[in-house]
Amino acid sequence: MATYSIAELAREFDITARAIRFYEDQGLLSPMREGQGGRNRVYTARDRTRLKLTLRGKRLGLTLSEIKSIMDMYESPKDTVAQINRFLGVLAKQRETLEQQRADIEVALAEITAHEEECRRLLAESAPGSASKAA
């Protein structure tokens, strides 16, 4: 069975050991403990996969509780159809949020463009030899 240290996972996923410990505190990872007093965390392939899915969920904009809920539902052998429908609901909600953010960004970019154009016009009018100074 492949195992990983916290340093190995941190390096592989380009995150800090502190972030991994945080995900553990949130119940997303559950490493085995080894060594004196269980000080050393030992992560399994399952933990590595859960970390990868956690980071993917974060990139999608999901909260840690949503990510945990989704991962937990896939590990439970209960009604898969209901689980998949629930996941589709989470994805639809996130898509709606992201599409609204994209629309908001487009509006902000248009406003920035308008301000840039106005600033360039004002600079051109105040440049030496411009027609507005001669008037």
Legacy VTK file of the C-alpha trace (Angstrom):
# vtk DataFile Version 3.0
C-alpha trace
ASCII
DATASET POLYDATA
POINTS 135 float
0.000 0.000 0.000
1.426 3.363 -1.037
1.783 5.891 1.748
2.830 9.523 1.793
4.248 11.914 4.343
2.759 15.359 4.861
5.873 16.861 3.251
5.487 14.683 0.162
1.857 15.693 -0.337
2.630 19.348 0.331
5.368 19.265 -2.300
3.276 17.326 -4.843
0.275 19.662 -4.608
2.280 22.848 -3.982
0.505 23.643 -0.723
1.737 24.010 2.849
1.752 21.300 5.491
-0.370 23.686 7.522
-3.064 23.629 4.802
-3.041 19.823 4.857
-3.406 19.815 8.649
-6.297 22.289 8.278
-8.058 19.947 5.837
-7.518 17.173 8.359
-9.087 19.330 11.100
-12.080 19.893 8.800
-12.561 16.134 8.438
-11.507 15.984 4.795
-8.442 13.819 5.466
-7.851 11.166 8.103
-4.224 10.038 8.096
-2.918 7.187 10.188
-0.593 8.096 13.052
2.783 6.514 13.638
5.808 7.107 15.812
6.078 8.148 19.411
2.738 9.473 20.592
1.341 9.289 17.039
3.238 12.411 16.031
3.855 11.376 12.424
0.986 11.505 9.959
0.927 8.807 7.304
-1.376 9.433 4.359
-2.807 6.669 2.183
-3.719 6.725 -1.495
-7.298 7.445 -0.317
-6.089 10.547 1.560
-4.107 11.660 -1.486
-7.200 11.314 -3.683
-9.342 13.192 -1.159
-6.744 15.987 -1.046
-6.716 16.167 -4.839
-10.539 16.335 -4.901
-10.527 18.970 -2.153
-8.198 21.193 -4.155
-10.256 20.632 -7.308
-13.435 21.553 -5.426
-11.793 24.723 -4.119
-10.846 25.687 -7.683
-14.514 25.246 -8.612
-15.419 27.614 -5.784
-17.065 25.055 -3.518
-16.923 25.485 0.243
-15.049 22.936 2.330
-18.326 21.704 3.812
-19.743 21.176 0.300
-16.581 19.330 -0.721
-16.725 17.128 2.377
-20.402 16.385 1.853
-19.801 15.377 -1.760
-16.818 13.163 -0.913
-18.654 11.551 1.994
-21.679 10.759 -0.130
-19.511 8.920 -2.649
-18.005 6.811 0.110
-21.394 5.780 1.440
-23.080 2.863 -0.341
-26.541 4.414 0.008
-28.870 5.576 -2.763
-26.520 6.595 -5.566
-29.205 8.257 -7.689
-30.111 10.632 -4.865
-26.416 11.358 -4.271
-25.771 12.139 -7.915
-28.858 14.364 -8.071
-27.638 16.214 -4.986
-24.205 16.673 -6.566
-25.836 17.981 -9.747
-27.722 20.497 -7.602
-24.480 21.691 -5.990
-22.850 22.015 -9.404
-25.832 23.932 -10.832
-25.758 26.362 -7.910
-22.026 26.892 -8.336
-22.423 27.397 -12.102
-25.076 30.062 -11.458
-22.787 31.840 -8.993
-19.829 31.759 -11.378
-21.911 32.973 -14.320
-23.143 35.913 -12.234
-19.557 36.679 -11.233
-18.534 36.550 -14.895
-21.319 39.013 -15.802
-20.229 41.304 -12.955
-16.620 41.124 -14.157
-17.684 42.024 -17.716
-19.518 45.100 -16.412
-16.495 46.133 -14.311
-14.141 45.670 -17.271
-16.389 47.807 -19.478
-16.343 50.537 -16.828
-12.547 50.348 -16.602
-12.287 50.640 -20.379
-14.526 53.722 -20.358
-12.434 55.348 -17.602
-9.195 54.542 -19.432
-10.527 56.109 -22.628
-11.648 59.233 -20.726
-8.227 59.556 -19.064
-6.448 59.203 -22.411
-8.747 61.851 -23.932
-8.032 64.235 -21.050
-4.290 63.633 -21.380
-4.430 64.284 -25.110
-6.330 67.545 -24.533
-3.809 68.731 -21.942
-0.762 67.872 -24.051
1.336 70.848 -25.290
0.028 72.181 -28.556
-3.465 70.737 -28.137
-6.367 72.716 -29.547
-8.086 73.179 -26.163
-5.205 75.310 -24.781
-5.187 77.562 -27.840
-8.879 78.359 -27.436
LINES 1 136
135 0 1 2 3 4 5 6 7 8 9 10 11 12 13 14 15 16 17 18 19 20 21 22 23 24 25 26 27 28 29 30 31 32 33 34 35 36 37 38 39 40 41 42 43 44 45 46 47 48 49 50 51 52 53 54 55 56 57 58 59 60 61 62 63 64 65 66 67 68 69 70 71 72 73 74 75 76 77 78 79 80 81 82 83 84 85 86 87 88 89 90 91 92 93 94 95 96 97 98 99 100 101 102 103 104 105 106 107 108 109 110 111 112 113 114 115 116 117 118 119 120 121 122 123 124 125 126 127 128 129 130 131 132 133 134
